[in-house]
Amino acid sequence: MSGLSNSPAYGRSLGDRVILWLAILLSLLMVLPAIWVIGLSLKNNAELMVDPNSVFHPPYVIENYLNIINTSAVFRWVMNSLIVSIAMTLGTLVLSSLAGYGFARLNFRGRDALFVIVLLGLAVPEQAVLVARHQIFSLLKWHNTYQGLILPGLSSAFGVFLMTQYFRAIPRELDEAALLDNASRFRIFWKVLLPLTLPAQATLGIFTFLGSWNDYFWPLISATKKDMYTLTVGMASTQTNFAQSEGIGYLMAQAVFAGAPILVVYLFFQKYIVTAVSGAAVR
């Protein structure tokens, strides 16, 4: 028996089990805050003020969620967030794919210098251009409009960089073969190369959608009318001055309500999200 316990196969099996249990433990630690938030969202606010530990025992109510639903503008805010997030995602994919193809496959004067300028955009924080952007949009009267919320997010330096690197990794023999068949540059891009970049586009689309949905800073500045609020700004506007002490359950219900669409997106695209984080190639 001792010989079996000292065998390499037994050692590997024990090591795998240890890693598995550590992964389970770390997963539980990461899930606990979410469970805590959901539990708080199902408790009466008055009861939480008396005893915060009441989250561990019933009764549980859906009063906080009903209060959110009864807010007449909440579905308008959800629609605004969907419109902005979807439009920003589609626009970013189109522009980043075209720019990435141009930088990776076409030769034109100033290409390398222009690509460096695009990469410098990764180092410029949004706050640095906030005043200039606000003044430009004010002159164009684009505040409290969808284009005012969408257009700033279309200039994705990361998206251009990602698509450029992905196009560069595709063998150039494919372009040469298509050119021999008298295919135009756009046809090569649309029919030959673009389908091969679907994993990169999925990754970029997911990150763009998540970033747009969770964005609070620019919508807070650009959208000053209630009917143009996105969900993040709208939810924040419903909080009272004493929300942290008197409306814990309601605040947590807002967090769950705002995070639910992101959870749905993750469940459908988790393969690409995990791949993007790990940096591996999608198979």
C-alpha positions as CSV (number, residue, x, y, z in Angstrom):
1,M,0.0,0.0,0.0
2,S,2.9,2.3,0.8
3,G,4.3,1.7,-2.6
4,L,1.0,2.7,-4.2
5,S,0.9,5.9,-2.1
6,N,4.4,6.9,-3.2
7,S,3.6,6.4,-6.9
8,P,3.7,9.4,-9.3
9,A,0.1,8.7,-10.3
10,Y,-1.2,8.9,-6.7
11,G,0.8,12.1,-6.1
12,R,-0.7,13.7,-9.2
13,S,-4.2,12.7,-8.1
14,L,-3.7,14.1,-4.6
15,G,-2.3,17.4,-6.1
16,D,-5.2,17.7,-8.4
17,R,-7.6,17.3,-5.5
18,V,-5.9,19.9,-3.4
19,I,-6.0,22.4,-6.4
20,L,-9.7,21.5,-6.9
21,W,-10.6,22.2,-3.3
22,L,-8.6,25.4,-3.3
23,A,-10.4,26.6,-6.4
24,I,-13.8,25.7,-4.8
25,L,-12.8,27.6,-1.6
26,L,-11.7,30.7,-3.6
27,S,-14.9,30.6,-5.7
28,L,-17.0,30.5,-2.6
29,L,-15.1,33.5,-1.2
30,M,-15.8,35.4,-4.4
31,V,-19.4,34.5,-4.5
32,L,-20.1,35.3,-0.9
33,P,-20.4,39.1,-1.5
34,A,-23.0,38.5,-4.2
35,I,-25.0,36.2,-2.0
36,W,-24.8,38.9,0.8
37,V,-26.1,41.5,-1.6
38,I,-29.0,39.3,-2.7
39,G,-29.8,38.5,0.9
40,L,-29.9,42.2,1.8
41,S,-32.1,43.0,-1.2
42,L,-34.7,40.6,0.1
43,K,-35.0,42.1,3.6
44,N,-37.2,44.9,4.8
45,N,-35.3,48.2,5.2
46,A,-36.8,48.9,8.7
47,E,-35.7,45.5,9.9
48,L,-32.2,45.9,8.7
49,M,-32.0,49.2,10.6
50,V,-32.9,47.4,13.8
51,D,-30.8,44.3,13.2
52,P,-28.3,44.1,10.3
53,N,-27.8,40.4,11.1
54,S,-31.4,39.7,10.2
55,V,-30.2,38.9,6.7
56,F,-29.4,35.4,8.0
57,H,-32.9,34.4,8.8
58,P,-36.5,34.9,7.3
59,P,-38.8,36.5,6.5
60,Y,-37.6,37.6,3.1
61,V,-39.7,40.0,1.0
62,I,-39.6,41.3,-2.6
63,E,-40.7,44.8,-1.5
64,N,-37.5,46.4,-2.7
65,Y,-37.8,45.0,-6.2
66,L,-41.4,46.1,-6.4
67,N,-40.3,49.6,-5.5
68,I,-37.8,49.6,-8.3
69,I,-40.3,48.3,-10.8
70,N,-42.9,50.9,-9.7
71,T,-40.4,53.6,-10.5
72,S,-42.0,54.7,-13.8
73,A,-38.7,55.7,-15.4
74,V,-36.7,52.5,-14.6
75,F,-37.7,50.7,-17.8
76,R,-36.8,53.8,-19.8
77,W,-33.4,53.8,-18.2
78,V,-32.9,50.1,-19.1
79,M,-33.9,50.9,-22.7
80,N,-31.4,53.8,-22.8
81,S,-28.6,51.6,-21.5
82,L,-29.4,48.9,-24.0
83,I,-29.5,51.3,-26.9
84,V,-26.2,53.0,-25.9
85,S,-24.4,49.7,-25.1
86,I,-25.5,47.9,-28.3
87,A,-24.9,50.9,-30.6
88,M,-21.5,51.5,-29.0
89,T,-20.6,47.8,-29.3
90,L,-21.6,47.5,-33.0
91,G,-19.9,50.8,-33.8
92,T,-16.7,49.9,-32.1
93,L,-16.6,46.5,-33.9
94,V,-17.1,48.1,-37.3
95,L,-14.5,50.9,-36.8
96,S,-11.9,48.8,-35.0
97,S,-12.1,46.0,-37.7
98,L,-11.7,48.4,-40.6
99,A,-8.9,50.3,-38.8
100,G,-7.2,47.0,-37.8
101,Y,-7.4,45.7,-41.4
102,G,-5.9,48.9,-42.7
103,F,-3.0,49.0,-40.3
104,A,-2.2,45.3,-40.7
105,R,-2.7,44.7,-44.4
106,L,-2.4,48.0,-46.3
107,N,0.7,50.0,-47.0
108,F,0.2,53.8,-47.0
109,R,2.3,56.9,-46.1
110,G,2.4,57.6,-42.4
111,R,0.9,54.3,-41.4
112,D,3.3,53.5,-38.6
113,A,3.2,57.0,-37.2
114,L,-0.5,57.0,-37.2
115,F,-0.6,53.7,-35.4
116,V,1.7,55.1,-32.7
117,I,-0.7,58.0,-32.3
118,V,-3.6,55.6,-31.9
119,L,-1.6,53.6,-29.3
120,L,-1.0,56.8,-27.3
121,G,-4.7,56.9,-26.8
122,L,-4.3,54.0,-24.4
123,A,-2.2,56.2,-22.1
124,V,-4.6,59.2,-22.1
125,P,-7.2,59.0,-19.3
126,E,-10.8,60.0,-20.1
127,Q,-10.7,62.8,-17.5
128,A,-7.9,64.5,-19.4
129,V,-10.2,65.3,-22.4
130,L,-13.4,65.7,-20.4
131,V,-13.6,69.5,-20.6
132,A,-12.8,69.7,-24.3
133,R,-15.3,66.9,-25.1
134,H,-18.0,68.6,-23.0
135,Q,-17.5,72.0,-24.8
136,I,-17.6,70.3,-28.2
137,F,-20.8,68.5,-27.5
138,S,-22.3,71.6,-26.0
139,L,-21.6,73.5,-29.2
140,L,-23.1,70.7,-31.2
141,K,-26.1,70.5,-28.8
142,W,-25.5,66.8,-28.4
143,H,-26.0,66.6,-24.7
144,N,-29.1,64.7,-23.7
145,T,-29.1,62.8,-27.0
146,Y,-28.2,59.2,-27.9
147,Q,-25.3,60.3,-30.1
148,G,-23.9,62.3,-27.2
149,L,-23.8,59.1,-25.1
150,I,-22.6,56.8,-27.9
151,L,-20.0,58.7,-30.0
152,P,-17.3,59.1,-27.3
153,G,-17.1,55.4,-26.8
154,L,-16.5,54.6,-30.5
155,S,-12.9,55.7,-30.4
156,S,-11.4,52.6,-28.9
157,A,-7.6,52.5,-29.1
158,F,-7.6,49.1,-27.5
159,G,-10.1,47.8,-30.1
160,V,-7.9,49.1,-33.0
161,F,-4.8,47.5,-31.4
162,L,-6.5,44.2,-30.8
163,M,-7.9,43.9,-34.3
164,T,-4.6,45.0,-35.8
165,Q,-2.6,42.3,-34.0
166,Y,-5.2,39.7,-34.9
167,F,-5.2,40.6,-38.6
168,R,-1.4,40.5,-38.6
169,A,-1.4,37.0,-37.3
170,I,-3.5,35.8,-40.3
171,P,-1.2,34.4,-43.1
172,R,-0.8,36.8,-46.1
173,E,-1.1,33.9,-48.5
174,L,-4.8,34.2,-48.1
175,D,-4.8,37.8,-49.5
176,E,-2.5,36.7,-52.4
177,A,-4.7,33.8,-53.3
178,A,-7.8,36.1,-53.3
179,L,-6.1,38.8,-55.3
180,L,-5.2,36.1,-58.0
181,D,-9.0,35.5,-58.2
182,N,-9.5,39.2,-58.9
183,A,-11.1,39.9,-55.5
184,S,-11.2,43.5,-54.4
185,R,-9.6,44.7,-51.2
186,F,-13.0,45.1,-49.5
187,R,-14.1,41.7,-50.7
188,I,-10.9,40.1,-49.2
189,F,-11.6,41.9,-45.9
190,W,-15.4,41.0,-45.9
191,K,-15.4,37.5,-47.2
192,V,-11.9,36.1,-46.4
193,L,-10.3,37.8,-43.4
194,L,-13.2,39.1,-41.3
195,P,-14.8,35.6,-40.6
196,L,-11.4,34.5,-39.2
197,T,-11.4,37.3,-36.7
198,L,-14.8,36.3,-35.0
199,P,-13.1,35.2,-31.7
200,A,-11.3,38.6,-31.4
201,Q,-14.5,40.5,-32.3
202,A,-16.5,38.5,-29.7
203,T,-13.9,39.4,-27.1
204,L,-13.9,43.1,-28.0
205,G,-17.7,43.2,-28.2
206,I,-18.1,41.7,-24.8
207,F,-15.7,44.1,-23.1
208,T,-17.2,47.0,-24.9
209,F,-20.7,46.1,-23.9
210,L,-19.8,45.5,-20.3
211,G,-17.8,48.8,-20.1
212,S,-20.7,50.8,-21.7
213,W,-23.3,49.2,-19.5
214,N,-21.4,49.9,-16.3
215,D,-20.3,53.4,-17.4
216,Y,-21.3,56.1,-15.0
217,F,-18.9,59.0,-15.5
218,W,-19.8,60.3,-18.9
219,P,-23.6,59.6,-18.8
220,L,-23.7,61.5,-15.5
221,I,-22.2,64.6,-17.3
222,S,-23.9,64.4,-20.7
223,A,-27.4,63.2,-19.6
224,T,-29.0,65.8,-17.4
225,K,-32.7,65.1,-18.3
226,K,-34.4,62.2,-16.5
227,D,-35.7,60.5,-19.6
228,M,-32.1,60.3,-21.0
229,Y,-30.5,58.7,-17.9
230,T,-28.8,55.4,-18.4
231,L,-29.5,52.7,-15.8
232,T,-26.5,53.5,-13.7
233,V,-27.3,57.2,-13.5
234,G,-31.0,56.6,-13.0
235,M,-30.5,54.2,-10.1
236,A,-28.1,56.6,-8.4
237,S,-30.6,59.5,-8.8
238,T,-33.3,57.6,-6.8
239,Q,-31.1,57.4,-3.7
240,T,-31.9,59.7,-0.8
241,N,-29.4,61.5,1.4
242,F,-29.8,58.8,4.0
243,A,-29.9,55.8,1.7
244,Q,-26.8,54.2,3.2
245,S,-28.4,54.0,6.6
246,E,-32.1,53.8,5.9
247,G,-32.4,52.0,2.5
248,I,-29.7,49.3,2.5
249,G,-32.1,46.7,1.1
250,Y,-33.4,49.0,-1.6
251,L,-29.8,49.9,-2.6
252,M,-28.9,46.2,-2.8
253,A,-32.0,45.5,-4.9
254,Q,-30.8,48.2,-7.3
255,A,-27.4,46.6,-7.5
256,V,-29.0,43.2,-8.3
257,F,-31.3,44.8,-10.9
258,A,-28.5,46.6,-12.7
259,G,-26.2,43.6,-12.6
260,A,-28.7,41.0,-13.9
261,P,-28.3,41.8,-17.7
262,I,-24.5,41.5,-17.3
263,L,-24.9,38.1,-15.7
264,V,-27.0,37.0,-18.7
265,V,-24.3,38.3,-21.1
266,Y,-21.7,36.4,-19.2
267,L,-23.7,33.1,-19.2
268,F,-24.0,33.3,-23.0
269,F,-20.4,34.4,-23.8
270,Q,-18.4,33.0,-20.9
271,K,-16.2,31.0,-23.3
272,Y,-15.0,34.2,-24.9
273,I,-14.7,36.1,-21.6
274,V,-12.5,33.4,-20.1
275,T,-10.4,33.2,-23.2
276,A,-9.9,37.0,-23.3
277,V,-8.8,37.1,-19.7
278,S,-6.5,34.1,-20.1
279,G,-5.0,35.4,-23.3
280,A,-5.4,32.0,-25.0
281,A,-6.6,31.5,-28.6
282,V,-10.2,30.4,-29.1
283,R,-10.5,27.0,-30.6
